[in-house]
Amino acid sequence: MNPLPITALATASPLGLGLDAALSALRQGKSGLRPNDFADGVLPTWIGRVGDIEACPLPASLEAYDCRNNRLAHLGLEQDGFRAAVARARQRWGGARIGVFLGTTTSGILATEQAYRAHDSDGALPASFDYAHTHSLYSVTDYVRTSLQLAGPAYSISTACSSSAKVFAAASRMIAAGVCDAAVVGGVDSLCHSILYGFNSLALLSSQPCRPWDAQRDGLSLGEAAGFALLEREAESDIALLGYGESADAYHMSSPHPAGAGALLAMRAALQHAGLDPQAIDYVNLHGTASPANDRAEDQAVSQLFGTEIACSSTKGHTGHTLGAAGITEAILCALTLRSGIAPATLHQRQADPALRCRVLTQAKPLHPQRVMSNSFGFGGDNCALVLGRTP
């Protein structure tokens, strides 16, 4: 594929609001995780929470969409001059030629949880509950599209943890096919009871900050985030999407293929799409959830493809696992790595797992990469790898 310019980025994550806050946290090795204080706060785990959501109401004209997930989307759109960048693109291409493709896993399910808790004696939900504008998987995409005054093709992708990585592939295909000239891509996922208690029922939550690649790692820390990128068919930009790769190994509903077969397929496809050899990649942002099986499988796949000397890190210790927003959040952190020349650390590691072979950074390090890969591997073996690079 031809490099696809990335002309704007925006982020709201546990690291703070905006790109500067995220970059500062990466430089300092700062974690956004904290003891669980969401909702009832009963589960003994750590979470990555965006603290400004509750104080960020939607504009009155869009109040029908009001739920915690869409408030998080709104908060993300307000960062880093993103609205202004989209407005310029709208003037250039026309609103009908700009697509919107967003990833999410649960969307506004918290609104449904709250509605069921408020049902009356006959089981009827509150009259104010509006599934289509809140819980529906399309809700957040519809909100963003309406808020940005866009009228191009739009849809949500929900493929677990790879959701907001796959949106880059979707946008690239739509632009290459001539369906649109630009696209807003991204992902939004917010904390809710179903996610916290669901992962707890799978015995995947750690009672401490997650420790990717650690010998005693025992599970993940959940997080929430909103992130957006603007891709344009032709534009000046310092960062571009160079390639993407997707796979679906369908090995198990929640466990990865033990040898990382699906992950390896996705990474190889991304390199082939970008027209690059493995040696052209300078850094890999690992999916790195800190669950024993996931890290072990990814380590096998990455070391098989790239060897054991390439610099790698997992940023889940910074943000937590932001699920449907993980792909975009980590793509943005990769873009910051390209711009700053600083590769982030893998936080909270106490003792490296001697059975794992990847060269995982435990401190932020000057690297000055030209091309990086970002891995997002979801439940059911739905995998996606992105290659991003600096443009001449």
N, C-alpha and C positions, 0 to 999 in steps of 0.2 A: 504494500500500500504506500501511497505518498504520505509523508508526514502531515498530520492534521494539527494546525496551530491551536494552542490553548491560550485564549486571549484574556481570560479573567478567571479568578478563583475566589471562593469565599468559604469560610468555615466557622462553625460554632461547636465547640467540643468541650470535654472536661478540662482541657488545657487552657480554655479561655475563649474570648470572642475575637475572631480575626486572625489573619496570617501572622502578624507580629507577635501576638501572644503565643501562638503555637511554636513559632521559631525560637522564641526566648525559652520556652520550656524544653525544647529539644537541646538547645545549647547548654542549658543548666542541668540537664538530666532530671527534670522535675516531673513528678507524677501527678496526674489529676485524680487519682483514686482516693477514696475515703470510706470509712466504715459505713455500712448500709444504713441510710436514713430515709429511704424511700417508702412512702405510704406507711404501713404498720411497722416497718423496720425490724421485723421479727427475725428474719433469716440472718445468721451470723456469717456475713460475707462482705466483700468490699465492692464498691461500685464506682463508675465514672459518671458523675451527674453534672448536667449543665444547670447552674444555679439560677439563671436569669429567666427561665421559661415562665414560671408562674406570674412574673411581673411584666409579661410581654403580651398584652392583649392584641388581638387582630384588629385591623381597621374596621370601623363600623360598617362599611359597605360590604365586608366579607365575613361578618360575624356568624353567618350560617355554618362556616367551616371551623368554628371555634372548638378546638380540642388541644390537648397538650402536644400532640405530634405536629399539628399545623402551626402551633405557636413556635415550636422549635424550628420549623421550616422558615417561618417569618423572621425569626431571629437570625438565621443563617443568611437570608437574602439581604439583610440590612448591613452586612459586613463588607469591608474591603472594596467599596465602590461598585459592588456587583450590579446593582440595579442600573446605575448609570452606564455601565459597560453594555448591558443588555439593551438599554434604550438606544445607544449608538448603533448597535447591531441591527436593531429594529428599523432604524432610519435607513441603514445601508441596504438591508435585504428585504425588508417588509415583514410584518408580524406573521403572515401566513407562510413564510419560508423558513421560520425558526421552529424546530421541534423541541419537545420537552420529554426527556426520558429519565425517570427516577426509580431508584431501588428502595424497597422497604420490605420488612418481614411481617410486622404486625400492624403497621399504619396506626390508626387511632383506636386500637382495641381497648385502651383504658376507658374511653368514653362508653363503650358497651359494658365493660365491667362495672362502671359506676351506675349505668342505667339499670342493670340487673339487680344491683344492691338496693336500688330505690323502687323496685317494682311494688305494685299495690297487692292487696290481698287476693285479687283475682289473677295475679301474674302479669298484668298489663304493665308495659314499660312506660316511663314518663312521656307525656305528649311532646316534650321538648327534645327528646332524643331523635337525632337525624343520622341514621346509619350511612346514607350515601355521601354526606358531606364530612363525616368524621371517621368512622371505622373502615369504610370501603378502601381496598388497596389503591384505588384510583384517586381517592380523596386528596392526598398530598400532591399528586401530579396536577390534578384539576386546580387545586388552590394556587400552586406556583404558576401554572400557565395563565390563570385568570389575573393573578396579582401582577405579573410581568406584562400583561396585555399582549399575549402571543396567541396565534391562531393556527400554527402548524401542527403536524402530526404529534400525538402525545400518547404515552402509555406508561404504566408501571411495570417493573420487573420484580418478581418475588421468587428468588432462587436461594433463599437462606443467605449465608454470609458472602456469597459472590454477587449479590443483587446489584450493588452500586459500582461494581467493577464492570459487569456485563453491559451497563448502560453506555459505556464508551464504545463497545463493539457495536451496539445497536445504532448509535448515532453515526459511527463511521460508515456503516452499511447504508444508512438512509441518505447520507450526504453523497456517497459514491454513486448511489443509484439515481441521484438527481431529484429525490423527493423533497429535500430541503437544502438550504445553503449554510445553515448554522444550527446549533443545538445547545440547549441548556441541559446538562446532565448532572446527576448527583444522587444523593440518597439521604433519607431522613428516617431515623428510628429512635423512639423514645422508650424509656423504662415503663413497665407495666407489671401487674401482678402475674399475668400469664407467663411472661418471659422469666421472671425471677423464680417463680415456683415451678415452672416447667423445666428449666435447666437444673434446679435443685432436685427434682424427681429423677433426673437422669444421672444424678451423682456427679455432675460436671462442675459445680461451683466450688471454688476454694474459699476457705475461711480466712484467708490472708491475701494480701496483694498478689496477683498472679506472677509466676516466676518462669517465663519461657526458657526452655533448654536447661533448666535446673535439674539436678539429680533427684531432688525431692519434690518436683512440681506435682501438684495434686488437683489442678483444675483452673478454670478461668475466672476472670472478674468481668461482670457485665457493665456495659457503658451505653451512652446515648450520644448522638451527634447529628448535625446537619452539615452537609457540604455540597458545593456546587462548582461546576466548571462550565465555561463557555467555549465551545469548539466552533471554528469558522473555516469554511472551505478555503478561503484565501485571506491572509492577514499577516501582519508583522507580529511576531511573538518570540520570546526567548525560550519557550518550552513547547514541545509538541508531542502528540501521541504518535509513536512510531509503529506500534503493532499490538495485537491482542491475540490471545489464544483461549479457546474454550474446550471443555470436555465434560462428559458425564459418565463416570464409571459405574454408578448404581451398585456399588459393592454392598452397601448397608445403609439403612435409613439415617443413622447418626454416627457411624464409625467410618473412618477413611479406609481405603485399600491399604493393607498393612505395609506394602512396599511402595506406596505413593504412586501407583500406576497412573491414576487419573491426573494427579498433580503434574507428573512428568509429561504427560500428553499435552496439557494446557501450556506449560512453559515452552515445550518444543514448538508448538503451533504459534505461539507469540513470536518466537525468534524467526521462524520461517516467514511469518507475515511481515515482519520488519526487515527481512532480508539480511539477518545478522547471524554470526556464529556466536556460540556461548562466550568466547573470549572477548567479545565486544561489550559485554555487560560489566559494569564496574561495581555494582552494589545490588543486593537483593533485599527488599523489604519482605520479610517472611510473614506468612499468615500467623504462625506462632501463637496459638491460643493458650499454651501452657498446660493443656491436657496431655497425659502421658502418651496416648496413642497418636494424637494429631502431630505433636512435635516429632515423634519418632518417624512417622511416615513421611513428613515433609523433609526431614533431614536426609532420609535416603534418596528422595527424588532430587533434591537440590545438589547434594554432593555427587550424585551420579551424573548430573548434567554439567555442573560447573566445576567440579573438583572441590577440594577442601580449603582453598586459599582465598576465594572471593569473600569480600566483606559482606556480612549479613547482620540483620538485627530484626527483632520483633518490637513493634511500638505498642503492643497491647498493654505493657506495663505503664505506659504513659496515659492511655485513654480508656483502657478496658476494651472488651470486645463489643464494638458498637453494631454488630449484627448487620442489618441491611444497609447501614451507613459505613461499614468497615472499609469497603472497596474505595469509596470516594475519599474518606478521611485519610487513608494511607496513601492514596494517589497524590493527595495534596501534600502530605508530609514528604513524599518522594520529590515533588516539585520544589519544595523548600530545600531539600537536600541538594538538588541540582543547582539551585540559585545560590545557596550559601556556601556550598562546598563542605558542609558538615554532615557526616553520617550519624544518625542517632544511636543511642545506646539501647541495649536490652536491659531493662531495669529489674531490680529485686533479685538478681541471680546471686545465690550464696555459694553454690558449688556446681561447676559445670558437670553435666551428665557425661561420664567417660565413654558411654556407648554411642554418643552422637558426634558426628564428624564435622559439621559446618563450623566455619570460623565466625562465631557470633561475638559481636562487639559488646562489651560491658561498660564502655565509656564512649561518649560522643567523640568523634575523631575527624580531623580534617582529611578529606578524601578527594574533593574536586572531581566528582564523577561526570562523565559525559552522557552515559546511558545507564538507566536503572530499570530493574524489574520489580513489580509489585504483585504479590500473590494473594489471592482470595479464594479459599476453598470451603465450599458449603456442605451442609448436610445432604445426604443422598449422593455425594460425589459430584456435585455440580460445581465445577471449578473454572476459574478464570485467572489468567495472568496478563498483565499489561506491561508494555515497554514504553517508557518515557525518555525523552532525551533533550539535550540543549540543541537549539538551532544555530546555524552559523551566524 
